[in-house]
Amino acid sequence: MTHDDFDAVIVGGGHNGLVAAAYLARAGRSVLVLERRGEVGGAAVSSRPFAGVDVRLSRYSYLVSLMPRSIVAELGLDIELRRRPIGAYTPSGDNGFLVDADPARTRAELTRFAGAREAAAWERFQERLGGLAERVFPTLTEPLRSPAGFRAVVGDPWLWEAVFTQPLAGVLESEFADDMVRGTVATDALIGTFASTDDPTLRQNRCFLYHVIGGGTGHWDVPVGGMGAVTGALAAAARAAGAELRTGAEVTALSPDGEVRYVQGEHEHRVTGAHVLAGVAPRTLDALLGAEPRGTAPEGAQLKVNMVLSRLPRLREPGRDPRDAFAGTFHINEGYAQLAAAYREADAGTIPSLPPGEVYCHTLTDPSILGPDLRAAGAHTLTLFGLHMPARLFADEAARAKALRLTLDSVNTVLAEPIEDCLLRDADGEPCLEVRTPIDLESELGLPAGHIFHRDLSWPYAEDPAEEGAWGVETEHERILLCGAGARRGGGVSGVPGRNAAMAVLRGSRKS
């Protein structure tokens, strides 16, 4: 058994682990990253899953909003995040409305769809959310404020009440009258979070907050070259700074004094870190420490479907250009009542009969992930994220096929032709479609019950006075820090927990 000492050992080579490694190595610290899989990147990777098809899909994560530009600049990352020309499209029967980058077009779309009052309500709400994003987002890379200090940052008493103190259903139902408009707003509260909009725990509110503050604007951007380009740049920055990245290295145990045991190939190794940064879920960290898991067991609640199409499908709404509709977030049966019905069915242990979901077309914003022939032929990628699909529904293999069938049927209700007719075929004649359940994400990525945030999201301030001035990554063990999505201010492809863990090492925790 070999034994080495490092200033920092990072467990997990996901994007946050790579961010932490790059910062620490650039500061002159000796850094070792241990990654279980054969490649670094975690959920933020690209792959070619279909035989003979020249496309680099962002296989798990696909959009970026929460990554501060300061991290990109500080680490000198060679990545481009490109703004989508359309925010969203919500179809409803033979009608629908578009959320455009041009506010005037959005106003016209909503006025036609739901009336001038609803359009005005949308504008007022989005303006308030824009102010919230501008004020709150910069705090994610600062030491934690007290609740009172954070409330002062929010500034708007109405927003504080609406987002931070009462279930989101209250503001959705008071501000908006149209069911489809309500549902379009509500989806930001439910992506990766199994909850109803009136859940008294406010899990949905915390999810909503993180989805609307990204970049200080709330916009979601496409990583040019695919998600693998983001983690490729992070890995290159970490290596260039002197960090060592070991793949195929499965950590089996940690100790509070910084000892890390891992297996690589047929050999067991032992290393010691002055600090150990855990990019794994908190419950996984507990298991590695030999401690009883604490808190509520996480549960993922999404179905992920990747597709390559020979062409974009036609829509039910007459005259609607698919290139507009699919350029942003395409909402599928995500009306307010539809979301509630799907939640009730799933909570009762049944796959929703009309699964809500949303689709993203990477290639309308960034066609570079397609090979030249596919690009010339008009092919496109689609990623579908299905809501209210908790891990408990996938106890047997038959559930996967049923969930996929119902999800495709749901998609087809808003199209003028079956999505299956548009699927490209791979070299073996099979349709270019793959599905991932929460159980798959646990098996492939180590996400507990497939929870994409490692556990339910937390408020981005110190809920305990002992946390004030800390970075939201500290544990009860002085030498062990969280640096993954389960940290306070974790979740999403952001790099924030990785940077904050590095700052906790380099600057230490301090009072604000």
LORO-152166 format. One record per residue (C-alpha): residue number from 1; residue in one letter; x negated, y, z negated. Coordinates in Angstrom, 2 decimals, always signed. Layout:
// residues N
<NUM,'A',<X,Y,Z>>
...
END
This chain:
// residues 512
<1,'M',<+0.00,+0.00,+0.00>>
<2,'T',<-1.40,+3.38,+1.02>>
<3,'H',<-1.10,+6.44,-1.20>>
<4,'D',<-1.52,+10.08,-0.18>>
<5,'D',<-0.81,+13.41,-1.82>>
<6,'F',<+0.92,+16.34,-0.12>>
<7,'D',<+2.11,+19.75,-1.16>>
<8,'A',<+5.53,+18.84,+0.24>>
<9,'V',<+7.13,+15.57,+1.30>>
<10,'I',<+10.32,+16.04,+3.30>>
<11,'V',<+12.79,+13.17,+3.33>>
<12,'G',<+14.68,+13.28,+6.61>>
<13,'G',<+13.57,+14.81,+9.89>>
<14,'G',<+16.83,+16.49,+10.82>>
<15,'H',<+16.79,+20.10,+11.98>>
<16,'N',<+16.76,+21.44,+8.40>>
<17,'G',<+13.84,+19.22,+7.45>>
<18,'L',<+11.94,+20.47,+10.48>>
<19,'V',<+12.70,+24.10,+9.60>>
<20,'A',<+11.37,+23.57,+6.07>>
<21,'A',<+8.29,+21.78,+7.43>>
<22,'A',<+7.50,+24.60,+9.84>>
<23,'Y',<+7.79,+27.31,+7.19>>
<24,'L',<+5.71,+25.43,+4.63>>
<25,'A',<+3.01,+24.36,+7.07>>
<26,'R',<+2.72,+27.90,+8.42>>
<27,'A',<+2.13,+29.00,+4.82>>
<28,'G',<-0.83,+26.64,+4.60>>
<29,'R',<+0.85,+23.81,+2.69>>
<30,'S',<+0.19,+20.16,+3.51>>
<31,'V',<+3.49,+18.71,+4.71>>
<32,'L',<+4.70,+15.21,+5.51>>
<33,'V',<+8.11,+14.57,+7.11>>
<34,'L',<+9.55,+11.05,+6.85>>
<35,'E',<+12.31,+10.17,+9.30>>
<36,'R',<+14.15,+6.81,+9.29>>
<37,'R',<+15.09,+6.87,+12.97>>
<38,'G',<+12.75,+6.56,+15.92>>
<39,'E',<+13.01,+10.27,+16.69>>
<40,'V',<+13.34,+13.46,+14.69>>
<41,'G',<+16.33,+15.75,+15.00>>
<42,'G',<+19.02,+13.89,+13.06>>
<43,'A',<+22.44,+14.85,+14.42>>
<44,'A',<+20.96,+17.64,+16.57>>
<45,'V',<+19.59,+15.52,+19.43>>
<46,'S',<+20.15,+15.00,+23.13>>
<47,'S',<+20.31,+11.64,+24.89>>
<48,'R',<+21.17,+9.92,+28.17>>
<49,'P',<+23.82,+7.41,+27.04>>
<50,'F',<+25.17,+6.35,+30.45>>
<51,'A',<+23.25,+4.02,+32.75>>
<52,'G',<+21.87,+5.77,+35.80>>
<53,'V',<+23.57,+9.08,+35.00>>
<54,'D',<+21.19,+12.06,+34.93>>
<55,'V',<+22.63,+14.08,+32.08>>
<56,'R',<+21.19,+15.05,+28.67>>
<57,'L',<+24.17,+15.10,+26.31>>
<58,'S',<+24.15,+16.79,+22.94>>
<59,'R',<+25.26,+13.53,+21.37>>
<60,'Y',<+26.45,+14.54,+17.91>>
<61,'S',<+26.14,+18.29,+17.28>>
<62,'Y',<+26.81,+20.55,+20.25>>
<63,'L',<+27.29,+24.26,+19.42>>
<64,'V',<+25.32,+26.74,+17.33>>
<65,'S',<+26.70,+29.64,+15.32>>
<66,'L',<+25.12,+29.63,+11.88>>
<67,'M',<+21.42,+29.67,+12.83>>
<68,'P',<+20.07,+33.12,+11.94>>
<69,'R',<+18.08,+34.81,+14.66>>
<70,'S',<+15.56,+35.60,+11.94>>
<71,'I',<+14.63,+31.90,+11.72>>
<72,'V',<+14.12,+31.74,+15.48>>
<73,'A',<+11.92,+34.85,+15.34>>
<74,'E',<+9.96,+33.93,+12.20>>
<75,'L',<+9.07,+30.48,+13.55>>
<76,'G',<+8.50,+31.70,+17.12>>
<77,'L',<+10.95,+29.15,+18.50>>
<78,'D',<+11.30,+28.84,+22.26>>
<79,'I',<+15.06,+28.34,+22.34>>
<80,'E',<+17.93,+30.14,+24.03>>
<81,'L',<+21.44,+30.30,+22.64>>
<82,'R',<+23.85,+31.44,+25.33>>
<83,'R',<+27.18,+33.10,+24.62>>
<84,'R',<+30.22,+31.35,+26.09>>
<85,'P',<+32.24,+33.61,+28.42>>
<86,'I',<+35.54,+32.42,+26.91>>
<87,'G',<+36.34,+32.01,+23.24>>
<88,'A',<+39.23,+29.57,+23.46>>
<89,'Y',<+42.22,+28.32,+25.40>>
<90,'T',<+45.37,+26.97,+23.76>>
<91,'P',<+47.84,+25.18,+26.05>>
<92,'S',<+51.47,+24.66,+25.08>>
<93,'G',<+53.62,+22.75,+27.52>>
<94,'D',<+53.46,+24.59,+30.84>>
<95,'N',<+52.17,+27.74,+29.12>>
<96,'G',<+49.06,+28.77,+27.21>>
<97,'F',<+46.84,+31.65,+26.17>>
<98,'L',<+43.20,+32.50,+26.55>>
<99,'V',<+40.88,+34.20,+24.07>>
<100,'D',<+38.41,+36.13,+26.22>>
<101,'A',<+35.23,+38.03,+25.44>>
<102,'D',<+37.14,+41.04,+26.75>>
<103,'P',<+39.61,+42.13,+24.02>>
<104,'A',<+41.90,+43.71,+26.61>>
<105,'R',<+42.34,+40.40,+28.40>>
<106,'T',<+42.99,+38.61,+25.11>>
<107,'R',<+45.61,+41.21,+24.20>>
<108,'A',<+47.33,+40.74,+27.55>>
<109,'E',<+47.23,+36.94,+27.23>>
<110,'L',<+48.70,+36.93,+23.72>>
<111,'T',<+51.31,+39.54,+24.60>>
<112,'R',<+52.50,+37.41,+27.50>>
<113,'F',<+52.45,+34.23,+25.41>>
<114,'A',<+53.79,+35.35,+22.01>>
<115,'G',<+54.65,+39.05,+22.25>>
<116,'A',<+53.01,+42.38,+21.45>>
<117,'R',<+53.44,+41.98,+17.68>>
<118,'E',<+51.50,+38.74,+17.64>>
<119,'A',<+48.79,+40.23,+19.82>>
<120,'A',<+48.45,+43.15,+17.41>>
<121,'A',<+48.33,+40.77,+14.41>>
<122,'W',<+45.56,+38.80,+16.12>>
<123,'E',<+43.52,+41.94,+16.74>>
<124,'R',<+43.89,+43.14,+13.14>>
<125,'F',<+42.89,+39.77,+11.73>>
<126,'Q',<+39.91,+39.34,+14.06>>
<127,'E',<+38.69,+42.85,+13.24>>
<128,'R',<+38.75,+42.03,+9.54>>
<129,'L',<+36.97,+38.73,+10.11>>
<130,'G',<+34.33,+40.55,+12.15>>
<131,'G',<+33.63,+42.86,+9.21>>
<132,'L',<+33.46,+39.85,+6.89>>
<133,'A',<+30.95,+38.09,+9.16>>
<134,'E',<+28.78,+41.18,+9.48>>
<135,'R',<+28.56,+41.62,+5.72>>
<136,'V',<+28.36,+38.01,+4.55>>
<137,'F',<+26.12,+36.29,+7.10>>
<138,'P',<+22.86,+38.04,+6.07>>
<139,'T',<+23.32,+36.79,+2.49>>
<140,'L',<+22.88,+33.16,+3.56>>
<141,'T',<+19.09,+33.53,+3.57>>
<142,'E',<+18.90,+35.50,+0.32>>
<143,'P',<+18.94,+34.33,-3.30>>
<144,'L',<+22.43,+33.57,-4.58>>
<145,'R',<+24.58,+36.39,-5.87>>
<146,'S',<+27.07,+36.17,-8.71>>
<147,'P',<+30.76,+35.95,-7.75>>
<148,'A',<+31.16,+39.62,-8.62>>
<149,'G',<+28.11,+40.55,-6.56>>
<150,'F',<+29.34,+38.53,-3.63>>
<151,'R',<+32.80,+40.04,-3.88>>
<152,'A',<+31.16,+43.46,-3.64>>
<153,'V',<+29.49,+42.31,-0.40>>
<154,'V',<+32.84,+41.19,+1.01>>
<155,'G',<+34.16,+44.62,+0.17>>
<156,'D',<+37.71,+44.15,+1.47>>
<157,'P',<+40.03,+43.20,-1.45>>
<158,'W',<+42.63,+41.84,+0.97>>
<159,'L',<+40.09,+39.48,+2.55>>
<160,'W',<+38.84,+38.36,-0.84>>
<161,'E',<+42.35,+37.36,-1.84>>
<162,'A',<+43.20,+35.81,+1.53>>
<163,'V',<+40.05,+33.74,+2.04>>
<164,'F',<+38.47,+33.20,-1.37>>
<165,'T',<+41.30,+32.84,-3.89>>
<166,'Q',<+44.43,+31.31,-2.32>>
<167,'P',<+45.09,+28.49,+0.17>>
<168,'L',<+44.62,+29.66,+3.74>>
<169,'A',<+48.21,+28.72,+4.56>>
<170,'G',<+49.30,+31.91,+2.81>>
<171,'V',<+47.53,+34.31,+5.14>>
<172,'L',<+48.26,+32.22,+8.25>>
<173,'E',<+51.98,+32.25,+7.54>>
<174,'S',<+52.14,+35.89,+6.49>>
<175,'E',<+50.07,+37.28,+9.35>>
<176,'F',<+51.20,+35.17,+12.31>>
<177,'A',<+54.66,+34.15,+13.49>>
<178,'D',<+53.86,+31.92,+16.46>>
<179,'D',<+53.15,+28.26,+15.70>>
<180,'M',<+50.43,+27.84,+18.34>>
<181,'V',<+48.66,+31.05,+17.32>>
<182,'R',<+48.71,+29.95,+13.69>>
<183,'G',<+47.30,+26.58,+14.65>>
<184,'T',<+44.54,+28.08,+16.78>>
<185,'V',<+43.35,+30.12,+13.80>>
<186,'A',<+43.79,+27.20,+11.40>>
<187,'T',<+41.49,+24.82,+13.26>>
<188,'D',<+38.39,+26.63,+11.98>>
<189,'A',<+39.44,+25.45,+8.51>>
<190,'L',<+39.75,+21.79,+9.45>>
<191,'I',<+36.72,+20.91,+11.57>>
<192,'G',<+34.82,+18.28,+9.59>>
<193,'T',<+37.08,+18.78,+6.56>>
<194,'F',<+40.02,+16.50,+5.79>>
<195,'A',<+42.51,+18.83,+4.16>>
<196,'S',<+45.80,+20.58,+4.67>>
<197,'T',<+45.94,+24.35,+5.06>>
<198,'D',<+47.71,+24.59,+1.68>>
<199,'D',<+45.22,+22.40,-0.23>>
<200,'P',<+44.83,+23.99,-3.71>>
<201,'T',<+41.13,+22.98,-3.89>>
<202,'L',<+40.44,+25.51,-1.07>>
<203,'R',<+38.18,+23.07,+0.80>>
<204,'Q',<+39.82,+24.31,+3.98>>
<205,'N',<+39.06,+27.92,+3.05>>
<206,'R',<+35.37,+27.22,+2.59>>
<207,'C',<+35.27,+25.43,+5.95>>
<208,'F',<+37.06,+28.37,+7.55>>
<209,'L',<+34.57,+30.85,+6.09>>
<210,'Y',<+31.54,+29.08,+7.55>>
<211,'H',<+33.20,+28.83,+10.94>>
<212,'V',<+33.97,+32.55,+11.25>>
<213,'I',<+30.79,+34.24,+9.95>>
<214,'G',<+28.11,+32.76,+12.22>>
<215,'G',<+25.52,+35.19,+13.51>>
<216,'G',<+27.34,+38.06,+11.84>>
<217,'T',<+29.95,+37.88,+14.63>>
<218,'G',<+31.62,+34.48,+14.36>>
<219,'H',<+30.70,+33.58,+17.94>>
<220,'W',<+29.68,+30.03,+18.84>>
<221,'D',<+26.84,+29.66,+21.32>>
<222,'V',<+25.61,+26.93,+23.64>>
<223,'P',<+21.99,+25.75,+23.19>>
<224,'V',<+20.42,+25.94,+26.64>>
<225,'G',<+18.93,+22.57,+27.50>>
<226,'G',<+21.13,+20.82,+24.93>>
<227,'M',<+20.80,+20.36,+21.21>>
<228,'G',<+17.63,+18.36,+21.73>>
<229,'A',<+15.97,+21.54,+22.98>>
<230,'V',<+16.60,+23.14,+19.58>>
<231,'T',<+15.09,+20.33,+17.53>>
<232,'G',<+12.34,+19.84,+20.09>>
<233,'A',<+11.28,+23.43,+19.54>>
<234,'L',<+11.47,+22.99,+15.76>>
<235,'A',<+9.39,+19.81,+15.86>>
<236,'A',<+6.81,+21.53,+18.06>>
<237,'A',<+6.63,+24.48,+15.65>>
<238,'A',<+6.18,+22.17,+12.66>>
<239,'R',<+3.45,+20.12,+14.35>>
<240,'A',<+1.66,+23.21,+15.64>>
<241,'A',<+1.54,+24.55,+12.09>>
<242,'G',<-0.02,+21.31,+10.84>>
<243,'A',<+2.92,+19.29,+9.52>>
<244,'E',<+2.77,+15.53,+9.98>>
<245,'L',<+5.96,+13.90,+11.29>>
<246,'R',<+6.33,+10.15,+10.78>>
<247,'T',<+9.26,+8.39,+12.47>>
<248,'G',<+10.53,+4.90,+11.76>>
<249,'A',<+9.76,+5.65,+8.12>>
<250,'E',<+12.64,+4.70,+5.82>>
<251,'V',<+12.44,+6.13,+2.32>>
<252,'T',<+13.46,+3.54,-0.28>>
<253,'A',<+12.91,+5.33,-3.59>>
<254,'L',<+12.00,+8.66,-5.19>>
<255,'S',<+10.93,+9.60,-8.67>>
<256,'P',<+11.36,+12.96,-10.43>>
<257,'D',<+7.57,+13.35,-10.59>>
<258,'G',<+7.38,+13.52,-6.78>>
<259,'E',<+6.51,+9.95,-5.87>>
<260,'V',<+8.10,+8.75,-2.62>>
<261,'R',<+8.18,+5.13,-1.47>>
<262,'Y',<+8.94,+4.28,+2.14>>
<263,'V',<+8.69,+1.43,+4.62>>
<264,'Q',<+7.26,+1.84,+8.10>>
<265,'G',<+7.15,-1.26,+10.23>>
<266,'E',<+6.23,-4.14,+7.93>>
<267,'H',<+4.27,-2.01,+5.50>>
<268,'E',<+5.32,-0.25,+2.32>>
<269,'H',<+3.75,+3.11,+1.53>>
<270,'R',<+3.67,+5.45,-1.42>>
<271,'V',<+3.05,+9.20,-1.23>>
<272,'T',<+3.33,+12.01,-3.74>>
<273,'G',<+4.55,+15.53,-3.16>>
<274,'A',<+4.10,+18.53,-5.41>>
<275,'H',<+7.62,+19.12,-4.11>>
<276,'V',<+10.00,+16.67,-2.46>>
<277,'L',<+12.58,+18.23,-0.14>>
<278,'A',<+15.56,+15.98,+0.47>>
<279,'G',<+17.28,+16.42,+3.81>>
<280,'V',<+19.66,+13.59,+2.93>>
<281,'A',<+23.12,+13.85,+1.39>>
<282,'P',<+23.23,+14.51,-2.38>>
<283,'R',<+24.77,+11.08,-3.06>>
<284,'T',<+22.00,+9.47,-1.00>>
<285,'L',<+19.47,+11.41,-3.08>>
<286,'D',<+21.09,+10.08,-6.25>>
<287,'A',<+20.73,+6.53,-4.94>>
<288,'L',<+17.06,+7.07,-4.06>>
<289,'L',<+16.46,+8.37,-7.59>>
<290,'G',<+18.20,+5.32,-9.05>>
<291,'A',<+20.91,+7.52,-10.55>>
<292,'E',<+24.67,+7.03,-10.57>>
<293,'P',<+26.32,+8.97,-7.72>>
<294,'R',<+27.94,+12.17,-8.94>>
<295,'G',<+30.94,+14.03,-7.66>>
<296,'T',<+33.69,+12.91,-5.35>>
<297,'A',<+32.66,+10.47,-2.66>>
<298,'P',<+32.43,+12.33,+0.70>>
<299,'E',<+34.59,+11.26,+3.60>>
<300,'G',<+34.15,+12.31,+7.20>>
<301,'A',<+37.30,+12.89,+9.20>>
<302,'Q',<+36.58,+13.27,+12.90>>
<303,'L',<+36.47,+11.31,+16.13>>
<304,'K',<+33.73,+12.29,+18.56>>
<305,'V',<+34.16,+11.48,+22.26>>
<306,'N',<+31.48,+12.28,+24.86>>
<307,'M',<+32.42,+12.28,+28.53>>
<308,'V',<+30.92,+13.05,+31.91>>
<309,'L',<+33.46,+14.07,+34.56>>
<310,'S',<+33.15,+14.03,+38.33>>
<311,'R',<+35.26,+17.21,+38.25>>
<312,'L',<+37.32,+19.27,+35.83>>
<313,'P',<+40.96,+18.14,+35.54>>
<314,'R',<+43.93,+20.21,+36.65>>
<315,'L',<+46.07,+21.81,+33.93>>
<316,'R',<+49.81,+21.83,+33.35>>
<317,'E',<+49.93,+25.62,+33.15>>
<318,'P',<+50.49,+26.88,+36.72>>
<319,'G',<+47.71,+29.05,+38.06>>
<320,'R',<+45.33,+28.50,+35.13>>
<321,'D',<+41.77,+28.01,+36.36>>
<322,'P',<+40.17,+25.00,+34.59>>
<323,'R',<+36.83,+26.80,+34.72>>
<324,'D',<+38.31,+29.45,+32.43>>
<325,'A',<+40.25,+27.07,+30.22>>
<326,'F',<+37.32,+24.73,+29.55>>
<327,'A',<+34.67,+27.45,+29.23>>
<328,'G',<+35.49,+28.00,+25.55>>
<329,'T',<+37.13,+25.82,+22.90>>
<330,'F',<+40.03,+23.97,+24.53>>
<331,'H',<+42.66,+23.28,+21.85>>
<332,'I',<+44.70,+20.09,+22.23>>
<333,'N',<+47.94,+19.75,+20.29>>
<334,'E',<+46.62,+21.98,+17.53>>
<335,'G',<+49.78,+23.90,+16.80>>
<336,'Y',<+50.35,+24.63,+13.12>>
<337,'A',<+53.15,+22.05,+12.79>>
<338,'Q',<+51.19,+19.52,+14.84>>
<339,'L',<+48.15,+19.85,+12.58>>
<340,'A',<+50.31,+19.38,+9.49>>
<341,'A',<+52.04,+16.31,+10.93>>
<342,'A',<+48.73,+14.71,+11.89>>
<343,'Y',<+47.35,+15.35,+8.40>>
<344,'R',<+50.36,+13.73,+6.74>>
<345,'E',<+50.06,+10.63,+8.92>>
<346,'A',<+46.32,+10.29,+8.30>>
<347,'D',<+46.69,+10.90,+4.57>>
<348,'A',<+49.23,+8.07,+4.50>>
<349,'G',<+46.68,+5.75,+6.14>>
<350,'T',<+47.88,+5.89,+9.74>>
<351,'I',<+46.03,+7.10,+12.83>>
<352,'P',<+47.91,+10.26,+13.94>>
<353,'S',<+50.41,+9.50,+16.67>>
<354,'L',<+49.52,+12.75,+18.47>>
<355,'P',<+45.90,+13.39,+17.49>>
<356,'P',<+44.85,+17.05,+17.46>>
<357,'G',<+41.47,+17.86,+18.89>>
<358,'E',<+39.35,+20.32,+20.78>>
<359,'V',<+37.13,+20.02,+23.80>>
<360,'Y',<+33.90,+21.82,+24.72>>
<361,'C',<+32.34,+21.94,+28.17>>
<362,'H',<+28.61,+22.57,+27.80>>
<363,'T',<+27.91,+22.65,+31.52>>
<364,'L',<+30.15,+25.62,+32.35>>
<365,'T',<+27.81,+27.78,+30.26>>
<366,'D',<+24.58,+25.83,+30.75>>
<367,'P',<+24.43,+23.46,+33.75>>
<368,'S',<+20.74,+22.72,+33.14>>
<369,'I',<+21.56,+19.50,+31.25>>
<370,'L',<+22.82,+18.01,+34.53>>
<371,'G',<+20.51,+16.57,+37.15>>
<372,'P',<+20.44,+18.46,+40.49>>
<373,'D',<+22.65,+15.95,+42.32>>
<374,'L',<+25.33,+15.96,+39.63>>
<375,'R',<+25.25,+19.73,+39.47>>
<376,'A',<+25.70,+20.02,+43.24>>
<377,'A',<+28.56,+17.51,+43.15>>
<378,'G',<+30.53,+19.56,+40.60>>
<379,'A',<+30.15,+17.18,+37.64>>
<380,'H',<+30.67,+18.43,+34.09>>
<381,'T',<+30.28,+17.19,+30.52>>
<382,'L',<+33.08,+17.29,+27.98>>
<383,'T',<+32.78,+16.76,+24.24>>
<384,'L',<+35.96,+16.10,+22.29>>
<385,'F',<+36.13,+16.60,+18.53>>
<386,'G',<+39.22,+14.94,+17.07>>
<387,'L',<+40.60,+16.24,+13.77>>
<388,'H',<+42.26,+14.35,+10.91>>
<389,'M',<+40.51,+11.05,+11.59>>
<390,'P',<+39.21,+10.11,+8.11>>
<391,'A',<+36.82,+7.21,+7.64>>
<392,'R',<+39.47,+5.25,+5.72>>
<393,'L',<+41.34,+4.68,+9.01>>
<394,'F',<+38.48,+2.74,+10.59>>
<395,'A',<+38.21,-0.31,+8.36>>
<396,'D',<+38.53,-2.64,+11.36>>
<397,'E',<+37.16,-2.48,+14.89>>
<398,'A',<+40.63,-2.36,+16.46>>
<399,'A',<+41.16,+1.08,+14.94>>
<400,'R',<+38.46,+2.59,+17.15>>
<401,'A',<+40.20,+1.51,+20.35>>
<402,'K',<+43.59,+2.64,+19.05>>
<403,'A',<+42.26,+6.06,+17.99>>
<404,'L',<+40.58,+6.55,+21.37>>
<405,'R',<+43.71,+5.52,+23.29>>
<406,'L',<+45.95,+7.86,+21.30>>
<407,'T',<+43.41,+10.68,+21.62>>
<408,'L',<+43.19,+10.35,+25.40>>
<409,'D',<+46.98,+10.21,+25.58>>
<410,'S',<+47.05,+13.44,+23.54>>
<411,'V',<+44.62,+15.07,+25.97>>
<412,'N',<+46.77,+14.00,+28.90>>
<413,'T',<+49.84,+15.79,+27.50>>
<414,'V',<+48.21,+19.14,+28.38>>
<415,'L',<+46.82,+18.08,+31.78>>
<416,'A',<+48.43,+17.74,+35.19>>
<417,'E',<+46.56,+14.48,+35.76>>
<418,'P',<+45.06,+11.77,+33.52>>
<419,'I',<+41.61,+12.59,+32.18>>
<420,'E',<+40.65,+8.99,+33.04>>
<421,'D',<+40.95,+9.81,+36.75>>
<422,'C',<+38.23,+12.44,+36.40>>
<423,'L',<+35.65,+10.33,+34.54>>
<424,'L',<+32.39,+9.72,+36.37>>
<425,'R',<+31.27,+6.09,+36.67>>
<426,'D',<+27.81,+4.97,+35.60>>
<427,'A',<+25.44,+2.66,+37.47>>
<428,'D',<+27.35,-0.36,+36.15>>
<429,'G',<+30.70,+0.98,+37.29>>
<430,'E',<+31.80,+1.83,+33.75>>
<431,'P',<+33.47,+5.16,+32.91>>
<432,'C',<+31.11,+7.69,+31.31>>
<433,'L',<+32.80,+7.81,+27.93>>
<434,'E',<+31.53,+7.01,+24.46>>
<435,'V',<+33.31,+7.30,+21.11>>
<436,'R',<+31.88,+7.79,+17.62>>
<437,'T',<+33.91,+7.30,+14.44>>
<438,'P',<+32.88,+8.38,+10.92>>
<439,'I',<+31.74,+4.80,+10.34>>
<440,'D',<+29.40,+5.07,+13.34>>
<441,'L',<+27.95,+8.34,+12.01>>
<442,'E',<+27.23,+6.68,+8.69>>
<443,'S',<+25.49,+3.76,+10.39>>
<444,'E',<+23.54,+5.81,+12.92>>
<445,'L',<+22.73,+8.98,+10.98>>
<446,'G',<+23.12,+8.04,+7.33>>
<447,'L',<+26.00,+10.49,+6.83>>
<448,'P',<+28.07,+9.21,+3.87>>
<449,'A',<+31.37,+7.95,+5.30>>
<450,'G',<+30.48,+10.03,+8.36>>
<451,'H',<+30.80,+13.39,+6.58>>
<452,'I',<+29.12,+15.87,+8.94>>
<453,'F',<+28.45,+18.34,+6.08>>
<454,'H',<+27.10,+15.60,+3.74>>
<455,'R',<+29.83,+16.62,+1.27>>
<456,'D',<+32.57,+19.23,+1.06>>
<457,'L',<+31.25,+22.72,+1.72>>
<458,'S',<+30.61,+25.05,-1.22>>
<459,'W',<+31.05,+28.80,-1.61>>
<460,'P',<+27.96,+30.79,-0.58>>
<461,'Y',<+27.49,+32.33,-4.01>>
<462,'A',<+26.56,+31.20,-7.52>>
<463,'E',<+29.61,+29.53,-9.02>>
<464,'D',<+27.55,+28.77,-12.15>>
<465,'P',<+25.68,+31.67,-13.85>>
<466,'A',<+22.60,+29.42,-13.97>>
<467,'E',<+22.46,+29.55,-10.17>>
<468,'E',<+22.20,+33.34,-9.91>>
<469,'G',<+18.95,+34.29,-8.23>>
<470,'A',<+18.36,+30.69,-7.11>>
<471,'W',<+18.36,+29.49,-3.50>>
<472,'G',<+21.16,+26.95,-3.68>>
<473,'V',<+18.78,+24.02,-3.12>>
<474,'E',<+17.62,+23.31,-6.67>>
<475,'T',<+18.35,+20.03,-8.48>>
<476,'E',<+17.99,+19.03,-12.13>>
<477,'H',<+14.47,+17.87,-11.27>>
<478,'E',<+12.02,+20.73,-10.88>>
<479,'R',<+9.99,+19.09,-8.12>>
<480,'I',<+12.96,+17.89,-6.04>>
<481,'L',<+14.97,+20.23,-3.82>>
<482,'L',<+17.82,+19.75,-1.37>>
<483,'C',<+17.09,+20.88,+2.16>>
<484,'G',<+20.01,+19.42,+4.09>>
<485,'A',<+23.65,+20.19,+4.79>>
<486,'G',<+24.61,+19.24,+1.22>>
<487,'A',<+22.82,+22.26,-0.23>>
<488,'R',<+24.83,+25.32,-1.16>>
<489,'R',<+25.19,+27.27,+2.11>>
<490,'G',<+24.68,+24.04,+4.03>>
<491,'G',<+26.63,+22.55,+6.90>>
<492,'G',<+26.39,+23.08,+10.63>>
<493,'V',<+23.27,+23.49,+12.73>>
<494,'S',<+21.85,+26.48,+10.90>>
<495,'G',<+18.40,+25.80,+9.47>>
<496,'V',<+19.52,+27.84,+6.45>>
<497,'P',<+19.10,+25.06,+3.84>>
<498,'G',<+15.68,+24.23,+5.31>>
<499,'R',<+14.52,+27.83,+5.13>>
<500,'N',<+15.96,+28.31,+1.65>>
<501,'A',<+14.24,+25.18,+0.37>>
<502,'A',<+10.94,+26.43,+1.80>>
<503,'M',<+11.50,+29.81,+0.11>>
<504,'A',<+12.20,+28.05,-3.20>>
<505,'V',<+8.76,+26.44,-2.89>>
<506,'L',<+6.88,+29.50,-1.64>>
<507,'R',<+8.58,+32.24,-3.68>>
<508,'G',<+10.21,+30.29,-6.47>>
<509,'S',<+13.70,+30.92,-7.80>>
<510,'R',<+14.20,+34.38,-9.17>>
<511,'K',<+16.95,+36.46,-10.74>>
<512,'S',<+18.78,+38.71,-8.30>>
END
